[in-house]
Amino acid sequence: MNNSETILQIEDLGKDYPLPKGTLRIFDGLSFQLQKGELVAIMGVSGVGKTTLLNLLGLLDSPSQGRILLDGEDISRKSEAEKAEIRNRKIAFIFQFYHLLPEFNSVENISFPLLIRGVKRREAQEKARCMLAEVSLSDKELLRPGQLSGGEQQRIAIARALVSEPALLLADEPTGNLDWRTGKRILELIQDLHHKKGLSSVIVTHNEKVAEFCQHAYLMESGRLIRI
């Protein structure tokens, strides 16, 4: 059943990985809904399947069973080209490790997703500079990742994720590589941009302090999601 306020819905989701002997089942029959405008945390110990779930939601992997609906459309059975298009236009990713291109400066890194989409370079870089201002790094536009602190690199990564004006933000341990003081500022920035840009967001974390920045939290345990 699709509610008009539901942006993301997973139904009876399962994921198997083949092993030399048998199959490893990460989860089975997982169901979950994310309402438009919600900011939620998914918690759980390492190895429980949080990142696997995020990769499925972000179309970086395909489920073994079940469906993933984005705005009511089943996106889990699309072709690889269609998935790439949906990722580029509708879904933003923030990772623990920033995955910035080391030879590119800040503006070039942020504008990269727009160039892939076919936006002209001048327009892409103009939008990138606007995002740099939103993450308070306008003075760092010509610096490369190696010249930035970890917190600054994550801000650039956030700006790159949001420059395409996505609907859905998926963050995997976004402060896991940072000290807590820096991480707290990153979470405040994510929280601020989430509201300002009307995002719907899922943050995967093992840290209870991170979950406190979210409206709701779920615990992944024994292949199930339990609201806490």
Contacts in CASP RR format, 6 or more apart in sequence:
PFRMAT RR
TARGET T0000
AUTHOR 0000-0000-0000
METHOD contacts of the structure
MODEL  1
MNNSETILQIEDLGKDYPLPKGTLRIFDGLSFQLQKGELVAIMGVSGVGK
TTLLNLLGLLDSPSQGRILLDGEDISRKSEAEKAEIRNRKIAFIFQFYHL
LPEFNSVENISFPLLIRGVKRREAQEKARCMLAEVSLSDKELLRPGQLSG
GEQQRIAIARALVSEPALLLADEPTGNLDWRTGKRILELIQDLHHKKGLS
SVIVTHNEKVAEFCQHAYLMESGRLIRI
2 9 0 8 1.000
2 69 0 8 1.000
2 72 0 8 1.000
3 33 0 8 1.000
3 35 0 8 1.000
5 35 0 8 1.000
5 36 0 8 1.000
6 33 0 8 1.000
6 34 0 8 1.000
6 35 0 8 1.000
6 36 0 8 1.000
6 72 0 8 1.000
7 34 0 8 1.000
7 35 0 8 1.000
7 36 0 8 1.000
7 37 0 8 1.000
7 70 0 8 1.000
7 71 0 8 1.000
7 167 0 8 1.000
7 168 0 8 1.000
7 200 0 8 1.000
8 32 0 8 1.000
8 33 0 8 1.000
8 34 0 8 1.000
8 57 0 8 1.000
8 68 0 8 1.000
8 69 0 8 1.000
8 70 0 8 1.000
8 168 0 8 1.000
8 200 0 8 1.000
8 202 0 8 1.000
9 32 0 8 1.000
9 33 0 8 1.000
9 34 0 8 1.000
9 67 0 8 1.000
9 68 0 8 1.000
9 69 0 8 1.000
9 72 0 8 1.000
10 30 0 8 1.000
10 31 0 8 1.000
10 32 0 8 1.000
10 33 0 8 1.000
10 56 0 8 1.000
10 57 0 8 1.000
10 66 0 8 1.000
10 67 0 8 1.000
10 68 0 8 1.000
10 69 0 8 1.000
11 31 0 8 1.000
11 66 0 8 1.000
11 67 0 8 1.000
11 68 0 8 1.000
11 69 0 8 1.000
12 29 0 8 1.000
12 30 0 8 1.000
12 31 0 8 1.000
12 65 0 8 1.000
12 66 0 8 1.000
12 67 0 8 1.000
13 27 0 8 1.000
13 29 0 8 1.000
13 30 0 8 1.000
13 31 0 8 1.000
13 32 0 8 1.000
13 53 0 8 1.000
13 56 0 8 1.000
13 63 0 8 1.000
13 65 0 8 1.000
13 66 0 8 1.000
13 67 0 8 1.000
13 68 0 8 1.000
14 25 0 8 1.000
14 26 0 8 1.000
14 27 0 8 1.000
14 28 0 8 1.000
14 29 0 8 1.000
14 30 0 8 1.000
14 63 0 8 1.000
14 64 0 8 1.000
14 65 0 8 1.000
14 66 0 8 1.000
15 25 0 8 1.000
15 26 0 8 1.000
15 27 0 8 1.000
15 52 0 8 1.000
15 56 0 8 1.000
15 61 0 8 1.000
15 63 0 8 1.000
15 64 0 8 1.000
16 23 0 8 1.000
16 24 0 8 1.000
16 25 0 8 1.000
16 26 0 8 1.000
16 64 0 8 1.000
17 23 0 8 1.000
17 24 0 8 1.000
17 26 0 8 1.000
18 24 0 8 1.000
26 49 0 8 1.000
26 52 0 8 1.000
26 223 0 8 1.000
27 49 0 8 1.000
27 52 0 8 1.000
27 53 0 8 1.000
27 220 0 8 1.000
27 223 0 8 1.000
27 224 0 8 1.000
28 65 0 8 1.000
28 223 0 8 1.000
29 65 0 8 1.000
29 66 0 8 1.000
30 53 0 8 1.000
30 223 0 8 1.000
30 224 0 8 1.000
30 225 0 8 1.000
31 225 0 8 1.000
32 218 0 8 1.000
32 225 0 8 1.000
34 40 0 8 1.000
34 168 0 8 1.000
34 200 0 8 1.000
34 202 0 8 1.000
35 200 0 8 1.000
36 200 0 8 1.000
37 194 0 8 1.000
37 198 0 8 1.000
37 199 0 8 1.000
37 200 0 8 1.000
37 201 0 8 1.000
38 200 0 8 1.000
38 201 0 8 1.000
38 215 0 8 1.000
38 216 0 8 1.000
39 191 0 8 1.000
39 194 0 8 1.000
39 199 0 8 1.000
39 200 0 8 1.000
39 201 0 8 1.000
39 203 0 8 1.000
39 213 0 8 1.000
39 214 0 8 1.000
39 215 0 8 1.000
40 201 0 8 1.000
40 202 0 8 1.000
40 203 0 8 1.000
40 214 0 8 1.000
40 215 0 8 1.000
40 216 0 8 1.000
40 217 0 8 1.000
40 218 0 8 1.000
41 202 0 8 1.000
41 203 0 8 1.000
41 204 0 8 1.000
41 205 0 8 1.000
41 210 0 8 1.000
41 211 0 8 1.000
41 213 0 8 1.000
41 214 0 8 1.000
41 216 0 8 1.000
41 217 0 8 1.000
41 218 0 8 1.000
42 50 0 8 1.000
42 53 0 8 1.000
42 54 0 8 1.000
42 202 0 8 1.000
42 203 0 8 1.000
42 204 0 8 1.000
42 205 0 8 1.000
42 217 0 8 1.000
42 218 0 8 1.000
42 220 0 8 1.000
42 225 0 8 1.000
43 50 0 8 1.000
43 205 0 8 1.000
43 206 0 8 1.000
43 208 0 8 1.000
43 211 0 8 1.000
43 217 0 8 1.000
43 218 0 8 1.000
43 219 0 8 1.000
43 220 0 8 1.000
43 228 0 8 1.000
44 50 0 8 1.000
44 206 0 8 1.000
44 219 0 8 1.000
44 220 0 8 1.000
44 221 0 8 1.000
45 206 0 8 1.000
46 206 0 8 1.000
48 220 0 8 1.000
48 221 0 8 1.000
48 223 0 8 1.000
49 220 0 8 1.000
49 223 0 8 1.000
50 172 0 8 1.000
50 204 0 8 1.000
50 205 0 8 1.000
50 206 0 8 1.000
50 220 0 8 1.000
51 172 0 8 1.000
51 204 0 8 1.000
52 61 0 8 1.000
53 204 0 8 1.000
53 220 0 8 1.000
54 170 0 8 1.000
54 172 0 8 1.000
54 202 0 8 1.000
54 204 0 8 1.000
55 61 0 8 1.000
56 62 0 8 1.000
56 63 0 8 1.000
56 68 0 8 1.000
56 76 0 8 1.000
57 68 0 8 1.000
57 168 0 8 1.000
57 170 0 8 1.000
57 202 0 8 1.000
58 87 0 8 1.000
58 91 0 8 1.000
58 93 0 8 1.000
58 168 0 8 1.000
58 170 0 8 1.000
59 68 0 8 1.000
59 75 0 8 1.000
59 76 0 8 1.000
59 78 0 8 1.000
59 83 0 8 1.000
59 86 0 8 1.000
59 87 0 8 1.000
59 91 0 8 1.000
60 87 0 8 1.000
62 76 0 8 1.000
63 76 0 8 1.000
66 76 0 8 1.000
67 74 0 8 1.000
67 76 0 8 1.000
67 77 0 8 1.000
68 74 0 8 1.000
68 75 0 8 1.000
68 76 0 8 1.000
69 75 0 8 1.000
70 86 0 8 1.000
70 90 0 8 1.000
70 91 0 8 1.000
70 167 0 8 1.000
70 168 0 8 1.000
71 167 0 8 1.000
75 83 0 8 1.000
75 86 0 8 1.000
78 86 0 8 1.000
88 113 0 8 1.000
88 116 0 8 1.000
88 117 0 8 1.000
88 164 0 8 1.000
89 117 0 8 1.000
89 164 0 8 1.000
89 166 0 8 1.000
90 166 0 8 1.000
90 167 0 8 1.000
90 168 0 8 1.000
91 166 0 8 1.000
91 167 0 8 1.000
91 168 0 8 1.000
91 169 0 8 1.000
91 170 0 8 1.000
92 161 0 8 1.000
92 162 0 8 1.000
92 164 0 8 1.000
92 166 0 8 1.000
92 168 0 8 1.000
92 169 0 8 1.000
92 170 0 8 1.000
92 199 0 8 1.000
93 161 0 8 1.000
93 170 0 8 1.000
93 171 0 8 1.000
93 172 0 8 1.000
94 154 0 8 1.000
94 157 0 8 1.000
94 158 0 8 1.000
94 161 0 8 1.000
94 169 0 8 1.000
94 170 0 8 1.000
94 171 0 8 1.000
94 172 0 8 1.000
94 174 0 8 1.000
94 190 0 8 1.000
95 157 0 8 1.000
95 171 0 8 1.000
95 172 0 8 1.000
95 173 0 8 1.000
95 174 0 8 1.000
96 172 0 8 1.000
96 173 0 8 1.000
96 174 0 8 1.000
96 176 0 8 1.000
96 177 0 8 1.000
97 177 0 8 1.000
98 145 0 8 1.000
98 150 0 8 1.000
98 153 0 8 1.000
98 154 0 8 1.000
98 156 0 8 1.000
98 157 0 8 1.000
98 177 0 8 1.000
99 157 0 8 1.000
100 109 0 8 1.000
100 145 0 8 1.000
100 153 0 8 1.000
100 156 0 8 1.000
100 157 0 8 1.000
100 160 0 8 1.000
101 108 0 8 1.000
101 109 0 8 1.000
101 112 0 8 1.000
101 145 0 8 1.000
102 144 0 8 1.000
102 145 0 8 1.000
102 146 0 8 1.000
103 144 0 8 1.000
104 112 0 8 1.000
104 144 0 8 1.000
104 145 0 8 1.000
105 141 0 8 1.000
105 142 0 8 1.000
105 143 0 8 1.000
105 144 0 8 1.000
106 128 0 8 1.000
106 132 0 8 1.000
106 137 0 8 1.000
106 140 0 8 1.000
106 141 0 8 1.000
106 142 0 8 1.000
106 143 0 8 1.000
106 144 0 8 1.000
106 148 0 8 1.000
106 156 0 8 1.000
106 159 0 8 1.000
107 125 0 8 1.000
107 128 0 8 1.000
107 129 0 8 1.000
107 132 0 8 1.000
107 141 0 8 1.000
107 142 0 8 1.000
108 125 0 8 1.000
108 128 0 8 1.000
109 145 0 8 1.000
109 156 0 8 1.000
109 160 0 8 1.000
110 128 0 8 1.000
110 131 0 8 1.000
110 132 0 8 1.000
110 156 0 8 1.000
110 159 0 8 1.000
110 160 0 8 1.000
110 163 0 8 1.000
111 119 0 8 1.000
111 121 0 8 1.000
111 124 0 8 1.000
111 125 0 8 1.000
111 127 0 8 1.000
111 128 0 8 1.000
111 163 0 8 1.000
112 160 0 8 1.000
113 160 0 8 1.000
113 163 0 8 1.000
113 164 0 8 1.000
114 123 0 8 1.000
114 124 0 8 1.000
114 127 0 8 1.000
114 128 0 8 1.000
114 163 0 8 1.000
114 164 0 8 1.000
115 121 0 8 1.000
115 124 0 8 1.000
117 164 0 8 1.000
119 127 0 8 1.000
127 163 0 8 1.000
128 159 0 8 1.000
128 163 0 8 1.000
129 138 0 8 1.000
129 141 0 8 1.000
131 159 0 8 1.000
131 160 0 8 1.000
131 162 0 8 1.000
131 163 0 8 1.000
132 138 0 8 1.000
132 140 0 8 1.000
132 141 0 8 1.000
132 156 0 8 1.000
132 159 0 8 1.000
134 159 0 8 1.000
134 162 0 8 1.000
134 193 0 8 1.000
134 196 0 8 1.000
135 155 0 8 1.000
135 156 0 8 1.000
135 158 0 8 1.000
135 159 0 8 1.000
135 189 0 8 1.000
136 155 0 8 1.000
137 152 0 8 1.000
137 155 0 8 1.000
137 156 0 8 1.000
137 159 0 8 1.000
140 148 0 8 1.000
140 152 0 8 1.000
140 156 0 8 1.000
145 153 0 8 1.000
145 156 0 8 1.000
146 153 0 8 1.000
148 156 0 8 1.000
149 182 0 8 1.000
150 177 0 8 1.000
150 178 0 8 1.000
150 182 0 8 1.000
151 178 0 8 1.000
151 182 0 8 1.000
151 183 0 8 1.000
151 185 0 8 1.000
151 186 0 8 1.000
154 174 0 8 1.000
154 175 0 8 1.000
154 177 0 8 1.000
154 178 0 8 1.000
154 183 0 8 1.000
154 186 0 8 1.000
155 186 0 8 1.000
155 189 0 8 1.000
158 174 0 8 1.000
158 186 0 8 1.000
158 189 0 8 1.000
158 190 0 8 1.000
158 193 0 8 1.000
161 169 0 8 1.000
162 169 0 8 1.000
162 193 0 8 1.000
162 197 0 8 1.000
162 199 0 8 1.000
165 197 0 8 1.000
166 199 0 8 1.000
167 199 0 8 1.000
167 200 0 8 1.000
168 199 0 8 1.000
168 200 0 8 1.000
168 201 0 8 1.000
168 202 0 8 1.000
169 190 0 8 1.000
169 194 0 8 1.000
169 199 0 8 1.000
169 200 0 8 1.000
169 201 0 8 1.000
169 202 0 8 1.000
170 201 0 8 1.000
170 202 0 8 1.000
170 204 0 8 1.000
171 190 0 8 1.000
171 201 0 8 1.000
171 202 0 8 1.000
171 203 0 8 1.000
171 204 0 8 1.000
172 204 0 8 1.000
173 204 0 8 1.000
173 205 0 8 1.000
173 206 0 8 1.000
173 207 0 8 1.000
174 186 0 8 1.000
174 187 0 8 1.000
174 190 0 8 1.000
174 203 0 8 1.000
174 205 0 8 1.000
174 210 0 8 1.000
175 182 0 8 1.000
175 183 0 8 1.000
175 184 0 8 1.000
175 186 0 8 1.000
175 187 0 8 1.000
175 205 0 8 1.000
175 207 0 8 1.000
175 210 0 8 1.000
176 183 0 8 1.000
176 207 0 8 1.000
178 186 0 8 1.000
180 209 0 8 1.000
184 209 0 8 1.000
187 210 0 8 1.000
187 213 0 8 1.000
188 213 0 8 1.000
190 201 0 8 1.000
190 203 0 8 1.000
190 213 0 8 1.000
191 213 0 8 1.000
193 199 0 8 1.000
194 201 0 8 1.000
203 210 0 8 1.000
203 211 0 8 1.000
203 213 0 8 1.000
203 214 0 8 1.000
205 211 0 8 1.000
211 217 0 8 1.000
216 227 0 8 1.000
217 227 0 8 1.000
217 228 0 8 1.000
218 225 0 8 1.000
218 226 0 8 1.000
218 227 0 8 1.000
218 228 0 8 1.000
219 225 0 8 1.000
219 226 0 8 1.000
219 227 0 8 1.000
219 228 0 8 1.000
220 226 0 8 1.000
END
